[in-house]
Amino acid sequence: ATNHRLWPEIERMVEAQVMMAKMGIGECGSGWQLFAEDGEMKMYRREEEVDGMVVDPLKAVHVVKGITGHEVCHHFFSPQYRYDWETTLEHMTVLETISDDTLVFLQTHKRIWPASQRDGLFWSHIRKLPNEKDRDGPDIWTVVNNSTDHPDYPPNNGKCVRVFLTVCLLCQTTVDPPKEGMPLTRDNLSCKITYCSVVNPGGWAPASVLRAVYKREYPKFLKRFTAYVKNQTQSKPIMF
Ligand SMILES: CCCCCc1ccc(-c2ccc(S(=O)(=O)CCO)cc2)cc1[C@H]1C[C@H]1c1ccccn1
């Protein structure tokens, strides 16, 4: 729905986030340090603080066989799967359905001692993008999540401290064509996933605690989420 109050912001954020996600780590500016690696998954972060609070930008790249970018983005965007893969989630509500590709979420995350509990209120938008490199190749799919306001849920008015986040999941599918006359199967699929996130914890939390939490939670999240998508799709028809 292009006539919604958030539309100009969504357009601007999607364009900016997709451009950043497409850039390699080298081009993304200096200061990226590899902090986690597991097979094809590589996680980088930049150490940044705003008003003394850790807001380390994170960029992860991963290559997963047997699934498509559409399937990855569909399972990331759609609320009905979220409790299955988002382990730090305590509660999730869809506050607004702006259109079938744009939702507003309110999420409370489990408290991480000794910091106080956090919640996040953000719009989430899923979009298919043309594959510029290979016109007749599979499309690129992306989901962008960005903090927003909602009149009924002002920040920090209850038990939770409101986090401010911007997240971009960008997926590029590659099809390795089967032998002449053989059917296309999931063995011919590979998906390059780029996950970028900046989470401002919203209120003070010890830098050492935050960095330890991110170091533990982000690799776990991406591994668990991609394994979940593989599991959910393995016996289903391919969704391009
Ligand atoms: C003292 C801790 C303060 C920060 C707590 C917090 C809040 C939200 C978030 C977060 C919110 C949304 C997203 S998402 O990618 O849009 C998916 C939808 O859920 C992702 C991560 C993260 C964390 C930090 C736990 C850390 C953490 C890291 C990866 C996963 C879960 N938790």
The ligand as an SDF file (V2000), in Angstrom:
LIG
                    3D

 32 35  0  0  0  0  0  0  0  0999 V2000
   20.4820   -6.2520   27.4070 C   0  0  0  0  0  0  0  0  0  0  0  0
   20.1230   -6.6900   26.0080 C   0  0  0  0  0  0  0  0  0  0  0  0
   19.5700   -5.5200   25.2040 C   0  0  0  0  0  0  0  0  0  0  0  0
   19.2310   -5.9150   23.7780 C   0  0  0  0  0  0  0  0  0  0  0  0
   18.2660   -7.1220   23.7560 C   0  0  0  0  0  0  0  0  0  0  0  0
   17.8250   -7.3950   22.3210 C   0  0  0  0  0  0  0  0  0  0  0  0
   16.6200   -6.8850   21.8820 C   0  0  0  0  0  0  0  0  0  0  0  0
   16.1610   -7.1160   20.5790 C   0  0  0  0  0  0  0  0  0  0  0  0
   16.9490   -7.8680   19.7050 C   0  0  0  0  0  0  0  0  0  0  0  0
   16.4980   -8.1750   18.3320 C   0  0  0  0  0  0  0  0  0  0  0  0
   15.2450   -7.7650   17.8730 C   0  0  0  0  0  0  0  0  0  0  0  0
   14.8130   -8.0960   16.5830 C   0  0  0  0  0  0  0  0  0  0  0  0
   15.6140   -8.8430   15.7700 C   0  0  0  0  0  0  0  0  0  0  0  0
   15.0730   -9.2490   14.1530 S   0  0  0  0  0  0  0  0  0  0  0  0
   16.2520   -9.6180   13.4030 O   0  0  0  0  0  0  0  0  0  0  0  0
   14.2950   -8.1670   13.6610 O   0  0  0  0  0  0  0  0  0  0  0  0
   14.0740  -10.7060   14.2170 C   0  0  0  0  0  0  0  0  0  0  0  0
   12.7460  -10.4650   14.8500 C   0  0  0  0  0  0  0  0  0  0  0  0
   12.8430  -10.7520   16.2210 O   0  0  0  0  0  0  0  0  0  0  0  0
   16.8610   -9.2620   16.1990 C   0  0  0  0  0  0  0  0  0  0  0  0
   17.2910   -8.9460   17.4730 C   0  0  0  0  0  0  0  0  0  0  0  0
   18.1890   -8.3390   20.1130 C   0  0  0  0  0  0  0  0  0  0  0  0
   18.6320   -8.1270   21.4290 C   0  0  0  0  0  0  0  0  0  0  0  0
   19.9020   -8.7050   21.8860 C   0  0  0  0  0  0  0  0  0  0  0  0
   19.7150   -9.8710   22.8280 C   0  0  0  0  0  0  0  0  0  0  0  0
   20.4160  -10.0100   21.5510 C   0  0  0  0  0  0  0  0  0  0  0  0
   19.8460  -10.8270   20.4700 C   0  0  0  0  0  0  0  0  0  0  0  0
   20.5710  -11.0500   19.3190 C   0  0  0  0  0  0  0  0  0  0  0  0
   20.0170  -11.8430   18.3300 C   0  0  0  0  0  0  0  0  0  0  0  0
   18.7750  -12.3640   18.5030 C   0  0  0  0  0  0  0  0  0  0  0  0
   18.0900  -12.0940   19.6530 C   0  0  0  0  0  0  0  0  0  0  0  0
   18.6210  -11.3330   20.6510 N   0  0  0  0  0  0  0  0  0  0  0  0
  1  2  1  0
  2  3  1  0
  3  4  1  0
  4  5  1  0
  5  6  1  0
  6  7  1  0
  6 23  2  0
  7  8  2  0
  8  9  1  0
  9 10  1  0
  9 22  2  0
 10 11  1  0
 10 21  2  0
 11 12  2  0
 12 13  1  0
 13 14  1  0
 13 20  2  0
 14 15  2  0
 14 16  2  0
 14 17  1  0
 17 18  1  0
 18 19  1  0
 20 21  1  0
 22 23  1  0
 23 24  1  0
 24 25  1  0
 24 26  1  0
 25 26  1  0
 26 27  1  0
 27 28  1  0
 27 32  2  0
 28 29  2  0
 29 30  1  0
 30 31  2  0
 31 32  1  0
M  END
$$$$
